[in-house]
Amino acid sequence: MDWADLWPPFGLALRCGPIELHPVRFDELPRLIELIDGGIIADDVPNYPMTSPFGLGGYTVAEQRDSLQYWWSTWANLRPADWVIPMTVLRDGAPVGVQEIAGHDFPTLRSASTGSWLAVAHQGRGTGTLMRQAIAMFAFDHLGARELMSGAFHDNARSLAVSRKVGYRENGRKLLARGTGEVDEEIRVRLLPEWLVRPGHALEVDGLEPLLEFLEIGR
Ligand SMILES: CC(C)(COP(=O)(O)OP(=O)(O)OC[C@H]1O[C@@H](n2cnc3c(N)ncnc32)[C@H](O)[C@@H]1OP(=O)(O)O)[C@@H](O)C(=O)NCCC(=O)NCCS
């Protein structure tokens, strides 16, 4: 048996031009930790941690373990009614960041949300836009999503620029604590299938059918 027989998400692979996305694998975690340790927040962006203590580089051992436990928790807590699937993003075969997709009551609502990061050295060359387009095509064309939600602090210009380029529209604001503890405004964004700005590359998907069955997504 291999991993994909035991756990269908591990059989999933999305390819779009120079990038590939597949659910984060156990043996990739040390490399992802190294990428975070090198920093994911560019100099022109205020401290924007997404989940736990994230992003400015110089990761403590406790923070590294927090990240590991977060990824492991996504495997342990996965249910058809509630899932988070973090995906390793590879560009030209090398890991550069993570694109996550989550669904709560997805078989009924067909609504999903996304979050993503790239190592600073790999930002600013279109990868962030292409991975968001790839996950959106996957969600709409293959999972049957009806909407995708995301958000970024009001001063995270890069993330908001990517959302606009991909076709997301502003969908209100809410208060959210940064990793520093400071509370600030997050801009919520929403994408419908007909608003998606598609890339020049087609999306190839491997391992879809076992995943749909596993997540109880009928079509
Ligand atoms: C957000 C992120 C994934 C985007 O990835 P990326 O590869 O840098 O994005 P791209 O190169 O595809 O596009 C960035 C766009 O932002 C624009 N941009 C960059 N800095 C900007 C600024 N200060 N103001 C406005 N636009 C800006 C770029 O011009 C580019 O648009 P263009 O291609 O039309 O010129 C990446 O920057 C990142 O990981 N940031 C840190 C983590 C994070 O904030 N994640 C999102 C949390 S909501």
The ligand as a Tripos MOL2 file, in Angstrom:
@<TRIPOS>MOLECULE
LIG
   48    50     1     0     0
SMALL
NO_CHARGES

@<TRIPOS>ATOM
      1 C1          0.7140   37.3640   -0.8160 C.3       1 LIG1
      2 C2          1.7450   36.5100   -1.5740 C.3       1 LIG1
      3 C3          1.3490   35.0560   -1.5250 C.3       1 LIG1
      4 C4          1.7470   37.0090   -3.0450 C.3       1 LIG1
      5 O1          2.6990   36.2510   -3.7610 O.3       1 LIG1
      6 P1          3.6360   36.9240   -4.8700 P.3       1 LIG1
      7 O2          4.2810   35.8280   -5.6360 O.co2     1 LIG1
      8 O3          4.4920   37.9200   -4.2310 O.co2     1 LIG1
      9 O4          2.5420   37.6450   -5.8000 O.3       1 LIG1
     10 P2          2.6440   37.9990   -7.3420 P.3       1 LIG1
     11 O5          4.0560   38.2100   -7.7530 O.co2     1 LIG1
     12 O6          1.8700   36.9910   -8.1200 O.co2     1 LIG1
     13 O7          1.8050   39.3420   -7.4150 O.3       1 LIG1
     14 C5          2.0400   40.3550   -6.5050 C.3       1 LIG1
     15 C6          1.3130   41.5960   -7.0110 C.3       1 LIG1
     16 O8          1.2810   42.5300   -5.9540 O.3       1 LIG1
     17 C7          1.7170   43.7640   -6.4440 C.3       1 LIG1
     18 N1          2.3450   44.4580   -5.3460 N.ar      1 LIG1
     19 C8          3.4900   44.1510   -4.7170 C.ar      1 LIG1
     20 N2          3.7340   45.0390   -3.7430 N.ar      1 LIG1
     21 C9          2.7060   45.9160   -3.7610 C.ar      1 LIG1
     22 C10         2.3930   47.0720   -3.0140 C.ar      1 LIG1
     23 N3          3.1770   47.4870   -2.0150 N.pl3     1 LIG1
     24 N4          1.2480   47.7390   -3.3170 N.ar      1 LIG1
     25 C11         0.4240   47.3010   -4.3160 C.ar      1 LIG1
     26 N5          0.6930   46.2120   -5.0690 N.ar      1 LIG1
     27 C12         1.8230   45.5360   -4.7820 C.ar      1 LIG1
     28 C13         2.6940   43.4290   -7.5350 C.3       1 LIG1
     29 O9          2.8680   44.5160   -8.4110 O.3       1 LIG1
     30 C14         2.0160   42.2290   -8.1800 C.3       1 LIG1
     31 O10         1.0360   42.6290   -9.0870 O.3       1 LIG1
     32 P3          1.4040   42.7340  -10.6770 P.3       1 LIG1
     33 O11         1.8500   41.3800  -11.1120 O.co2     1 LIG1
     34 O12         0.0970   43.1440  -11.3010 O.co2     1 LIG1
     35 O13         2.4690   43.7410  -10.8040 O.co2     1 LIG1
     36 C15         3.1590   36.6880   -1.0000 C.3       1 LIG1
     37 O14         3.5530   38.0050   -1.1510 O.3       1 LIG1
     38 C16         3.2720   36.2830    0.4640 C.2       1 LIG1
     39 O15         3.5030   35.1310    0.7550 O.2       1 LIG1
     40 N6          3.1650   37.2470    1.4200 N.am      1 LIG1
     41 C17         3.3450   36.9430    2.8350 C.3       1 LIG1
     42 C18         2.2480   36.1060    3.4370 C.3       1 LIG1
     43 C19         0.9020   36.7210    3.2010 C.2       1 LIG1
     44 O16         0.7140   37.9080    3.3750 O.2       1 LIG1
     45 N7         -0.0240   35.8600    2.7580 N.am      1 LIG1
     46 C20        -1.3730   36.2680    2.4670 C.3       1 LIG1
     47 C21        -2.1120   36.3920    3.7130 C.3       1 LIG1
     48 S1         -3.7520   36.9670    3.4020 S.3       1 LIG1
@<TRIPOS>BOND
     1     1     2 1
     2     2     3 1
     3     2     4 1
     4     2    36 1
     5     4     5 1
     6     5     6 1
     7     6     7 2
     8     6     8 1
     9     6     9 1
    10     9    10 1
    11    10    11 2
    12    10    12 1
    13    10    13 1
    14    13    14 1
    15    14    15 1
    16    15    16 1
    17    15    30 1
    18    16    17 1
    19    17    18 1
    20    17    28 1
    21    18    19 ar
    22    18    27 ar
    23    19    20 ar
    24    20    21 ar
    25    21    22 ar
    26    21    27 ar
    27    22    23 1
    28    22    24 ar
    29    24    25 ar
    30    25    26 ar
    31    26    27 ar
    32    28    29 1
    33    28    30 1
    34    30    31 1
    35    31    32 1
    36    32    33 2
    37    32    34 1
    38    32    35 1
    39    36    37 1
    40    36    38 1
    41    38    39 2
    42    38    40 1
    43    40    41 1
    44    41    42 1
    45    42    43 1
    46    43    44 2
    47    43    45 1
    48    45    46 1
    49    46    47 1
    50    47    48 1
@<TRIPOS>SUBSTRUCTURE
     1 LIG1         1 GROUP 0 **** ****
